[in-house]
């Protein structure tokens, strides 16, 4: 006579192991953090590659260092003048550069307009002053336009101090004084005066653009809008 198998008490069954929602959240966070660290490492260690080698470099009419004055490039005698208040960590400035950079370069190169950079430093309290100072060091060595263009061209880069120095070298700035100016924040005091001048003019954000002292509206911050503003100012035609 066979023995009857005793019924299994469902309350005593071994429960299947499940991953709790808390563990899932932790795993997702760990993966996200790891991904973030990887992206930041790439941004901080990626190679500097210059895309505009050979582009004509306009003369620097007014270099950095004069209190309350921006960096002006172009040809003396141009009928139109463009002022651009920018921050090298401002994504909207990067978008503006992408949309209008070629137009601005042409207007400056052919003598239609001069261009004054007003580098501001409020978007990223750590990076913005560092990049603005490096731009000033490059401008002092005649590389204002190409240096600014290159920083915006690779906006995703972290632009560490070493990367800023490497960019200068790729643009032909081998003078040790350039590297020293980048490392020592040589133009920090001047940048403070530029910020004050911007405040005094009523600039509240970046990019802010003036053509012959007339501020452009937001819908004019395009290649076509900028070109028409310069034309209306007497710089073309």
C-alpha positions as CSV (number, residue, x, y, z in Angstrom):
1,X,0.0,0.0,0.0
2,X,1.5,3.2,-1.1
3,X,1.9,6.1,1.2
4,X,-0.2,9.1,0.5
5,X,2.0,12.2,0.0
6,X,1.3,14.7,2.6
7,X,-0.1,18.0,1.1
8,X,2.4,20.8,1.0
9,X,1.5,23.7,3.2
10,X,1.5,26.7,0.9
11,X,2.5,28.9,3.8
12,X,5.7,26.9,4.2
13,X,6.7,27.1,0.5
14,X,9.9,28.9,-0.2
15,X,9.1,32.2,-1.8
16,X,10.7,33.1,-5.1
17,X,13.4,35.7,-4.7
18,X,12.4,39.0,-6.1
19,X,14.4,42.2,-6.5
20,X,12.7,44.9,-4.4
21,X,11.9,48.2,-6.0
22,X,14.5,49.8,-3.7
23,X,17.2,47.7,-5.1
24,X,16.2,48.5,-8.6
25,X,16.3,52.2,-7.9
26,X,19.8,51.8,-6.4
27,X,21.0,49.9,-9.4
28,X,19.6,52.5,-11.8
29,X,21.2,55.3,-9.8
30,X,24.6,53.5,-9.7
31,X,24.4,53.0,-13.5
32,X,23.4,56.7,-14.0
33,X,26.3,57.9,-11.8
34,X,28.7,55.7,-13.6
35,X,27.5,57.0,-17.0
36,X,27.8,60.6,-15.7
37,X,31.3,60.0,-14.5
38,X,32.2,58.5,-17.9
39,X,30.8,61.5,-19.8
40,X,32.5,63.9,-17.5
41,X,35.8,62.0,-17.9
42,X,35.4,62.2,-21.7
43,X,34.6,65.9,-21.6
44,X,37.7,66.6,-19.4
45,X,40.1,64.4,-21.3
46,X,39.0,64.4,-24.9
47,X,41.5,65.7,-27.4
48,X,41.4,69.2,-28.7
49,X,40.8,69.3,-32.4
50,X,40.8,72.6,-34.3
51,X,38.3,72.7,-37.1
52,X,39.0,76.2,-38.5
53,X,42.7,76.2,-39.2
54,X,43.5,78.5,-42.0
55,X,40.5,80.8,-41.4
56,X,41.6,84.4,-41.8
57,X,42.1,86.1,-38.4
58,X,40.9,89.7,-38.2
59,X,43.1,92.2,-36.6
60,X,42.6,93.0,-32.9
61,X,41.8,96.7,-32.7
62,X,41.2,96.8,-29.0
63,X,42.8,94.1,-26.9
64,X,41.8,93.0,-23.4
65,X,42.9,94.8,-20.3
66,X,41.3,98.3,-20.8
67,X,38.8,98.7,-17.9
68,X,35.2,98.6,-19.1
69,X,36.1,98.0,-22.7
70,X,35.5,94.8,-24.7
71,X,37.8,93.1,-27.3
72,X,37.3,94.6,-30.7
73,X,38.3,93.0,-34.0
74,X,38.0,93.9,-37.6
75,X,39.1,96.7,-39.9
76,X,39.3,100.3,-38.9
77,X,36.7,102.5,-40.7
78,X,33.9,100.0,-40.9
79,X,30.5,101.7,-41.0
80,X,28.8,99.1,-38.8
81,X,29.7,97.9,-35.3
82,X,28.5,94.8,-33.6
83,X,28.6,94.3,-29.8
84,X,28.1,90.8,-28.6
85,X,27.6,90.1,-24.9
86,X,28.3,86.4,-24.4
87,X,29.2,83.7,-21.9
88,X,31.4,80.8,-23.1
89,X,29.3,78.4,-21.1
90,X,25.9,79.8,-22.3
91,X,24.2,77.2,-24.5
92,X,22.1,79.9,-26.1
93,X,25.3,81.7,-27.1
94,X,26.6,78.5,-28.6
95,X,23.3,78.3,-30.6
96,X,23.7,81.9,-31.7
97,X,27.3,81.2,-32.8
98,X,26.2,78.2,-34.8
99,X,23.5,80.2,-36.5
100,X,25.3,83.4,-37.2
101,X,29.0,82.7,-36.8
102,X,29.8,82.4,-40.5
103,X,27.8,85.6,-41.2
104,X,29.6,87.6,-38.5
105,X,33.0,86.3,-39.7
106,X,32.3,87.4,-43.2
107,X,31.0,90.9,-42.1
108,X,34.2,91.4,-40.1
109,X,36.5,90.0,-42.7
110,X,35.3,92.1,-45.6
111,X,35.4,95.3,-43.6
112,X,31.6,95.7,-43.4
113,X,31.6,95.7,-39.6
114,X,33.8,95.6,-36.6
115,X,33.0,93.2,-33.7
116,X,33.4,93.7,-30.0
117,X,33.3,90.7,-27.7
118,X,32.0,91.4,-24.2
119,X,32.8,88.1,-22.3
120,X,30.6,87.7,-19.2
121,X,31.1,85.1,-16.5
122,X,27.8,84.3,-14.7
123,X,26.4,81.1,-16.3
124,X,28.9,78.7,-14.6
125,X,30.8,80.3,-11.7
126,X,33.7,77.9,-12.1
127,X,34.1,77.5,-15.8
128,X,32.8,80.8,-17.3
129,X,35.5,83.0,-15.7
130,X,38.2,80.5,-16.7
131,X,37.1,80.3,-20.3
132,X,36.7,84.1,-20.6
133,X,40.2,84.6,-19.2
134,X,41.6,82.1,-21.7
135,X,39.8,84.0,-24.5
136,X,41.3,87.2,-23.3
137,X,44.8,85.7,-23.2
138,X,44.3,84.5,-26.8
139,X,42.9,87.9,-27.9
140,X,46.0,89.5,-26.4
141,X,48.0,87.4,-28.8
142,X,45.8,88.2,-31.9
143,X,43.6,85.1,-31.8
144,X,40.3,86.4,-30.5
145,X,37.9,85.2,-33.2
146,X,39.3,81.8,-33.9
147,X,39.7,81.0,-30.2
148,X,36.1,82.0,-29.5
149,X,34.8,80.1,-32.5
150,X,36.7,76.9,-31.5
151,X,35.4,76.9,-27.9
152,X,31.8,77.2,-29.2
153,X,32.5,74.6,-31.9
154,X,33.1,72.0,-29.3
155,X,30.7,73.3,-26.6
156,X,30.3,69.8,-25.1
157,X,33.9,69.7,-24.1
158,X,34.7,70.5,-20.4
159,X,37.5,72.9,-21.5
160,X,39.8,72.3,-18.6
161,X,42.8,74.6,-18.2
162,X,45.0,72.1,-20.0
163,X,42.6,71.9,-22.9
164,X,42.4,75.7,-23.1
165,X,46.2,75.8,-23.3
166,X,46.3,73.0,-25.9
167,X,43.7,74.9,-28.0
168,X,46.0,77.9,-28.0
169,X,49.0,75.8,-29.1
170,X,46.9,74.4,-32.0
171,X,46.2,78.0,-33.0
172,X,49.9,78.8,-33.0
173,X,50.1,80.4,-29.5
174,X,53.3,78.8,-28.3
175,X,54.4,81.8,-26.2
176,X,54.8,80.8,-22.5
177,X,53.2,84.0,-21.5
178,X,49.9,82.8,-23.0
179,X,50.0,79.6,-20.9
180,X,50.9,81.6,-17.8
181,X,48.0,84.1,-18.4
182,X,45.6,81.1,-18.7
183,X,46.9,79.5,-15.5
184,X,47.1,82.7,-13.4
185,X,43.8,84.2,-14.3
186,X,45.6,87.3,-15.5
187,X,42.5,89.0,-16.9
188,X,40.2,88.3,-14.0
189,X,40.2,91.9,-12.8
190,X,39.5,93.2,-16.4
191,X,36.6,90.7,-16.7
192,X,35.0,92.3,-13.6
193,X,35.1,95.7,-15.3
194,X,33.5,94.2,-18.4
195,X,30.7,92.8,-16.3
196,X,30.1,96.1,-14.6
197,X,30.0,97.9,-18.0
198,X,27.4,95.3,-19.1
199,X,25.3,96.0,-16.0
200,X,25.6,99.8,-16.6
201,X,24.3,99.2,-20.2
202,X,21.3,97.2,-18.9
203,X,22.5,93.8,-20.2
204,X,20.6,91.1,-18.3
205,X,21.3,88.0,-20.3
206,X,23.3,86.3,-23.0
207,X,23.6,86.5,-25.9
208,X,22.7,90.2,-26.1
209,X,23.6,91.9,-29.4
210,X,23.8,95.5,-30.5
211,X,24.4,96.9,-34.0
212,X,25.5,100.5,-33.9
213,X,24.3,100.8,-30.3
214,X,20.8,99.5,-31.1
215,X,19.9,96.3,-29.3
216,X,18.5,93.5,-31.5
217,X,15.3,91.8,-30.6
218,X,15.3,88.0,-29.9
219,X,13.8,87.3,-33.4
220,X,16.7,89.2,-35.0
221,X,19.3,86.9,-33.5
222,X,19.6,85.0,-36.8
223,X,22.0,85.2,-39.7
224,X,19.4,87.0,-41.8
225,X,18.3,89.3,-38.9
226,X,21.9,90.3,-38.1
227,X,22.7,91.0,-41.8
228,X,19.6,93.1,-42.2
229,X,20.5,95.1,-39.0
230,X,24.0,95.7,-40.3
231,X,22.6,96.8,-43.6
232,X,20.1,99.2,-42.0
233,X,22.9,100.7,-39.9
234,X,24.7,101.7,-43.1
235,X,27.2,98.9,-43.2
236,X,26.1,97.5,-46.5
237,X,24.8,98.6,-49.9
